Amino acid sequence: MLVSIILGGIIGWIAGKLMHSRGGIIRNILLGIVGSAVGNYLAGAIGLGATNSVGAILIGIGGACVVILLCRWLFK
């Protein structure tokens, strides 16, 4: 559980830097965790899957970027 939170925070931080998002550590953790779930769902829907940790992190970052984009559209 603790590893997932830390990894989610790192994924959220990276996605926040890529998307130039302004948010704190809690927001980054939440976006990273939700983004990882969204990324895994979207990757599975198109037939992709992570075979190692690096792939899982990249899918999580992509999902977090999607979540950041959706949040921007919804809360403008």
N, C-alpha and C positions, 0 to 999 in steps of 0.2 A: 504494500500500500504506500509506504513512504517513498519507495523507488519510483512508483508511478507518479506521485505528486511532484517529485524532483524532476523527473523526465518531462512531465507535462509543463512544468515551469520553464524548462530549457527550450522545449518546442515552442511554447507560447512566446518566449523572449525572442527567439530567432524569427518566428513569423511576424512578430511586432516590428522588428527591425526591417524585415523585407518589405512590409506593407506601410512603414512609417507611421505606425499606430502610436497614439499617446495613451498609455495606461500603466497602472502600477503592477506590482508583483502578483497581487491576488488576481487581478484581471488576466494577467499573462498565464497564470496557472490554470484558471478556469478555461480560457480560450485554448490552451494547449491540450487539456484533457478532453474538452468537447471536440476540438479540432481533430484530435487523434481518432476519436470514435467516428466522426463524420468522414475523415479521410479513409479509414478502413472500410466503412460502408460503401463509399463511392468507388474505391479501388476494387472492392469485391463485385460491385455491380457491373463494372466493365471488364471483369475477368483478370484483374491484377492482384497479386498478393506478395507480401514481403517474405523473403526467404531468410533474412538475417536482420540484425538489429539496425544496421544502417538503412535498409529499405523501410523498416517500420518507422524510423525517425523521419525519413523523407516523406513518407505517406502522411505522417502526423503533421509535419510542417505544411504540406499542401492543404490538408484539411483545416488546419488552423487559419491559413490564409483565406480560405473560403469562408470560414466563420467570421473573420474580421471584416471581410467584404460585405457579408450579409448584415452584420451589425451596423456598418456604416450606412447601408441603404435603409435599414429599418429605423434607425435612430437619428436621422438627419434633421 
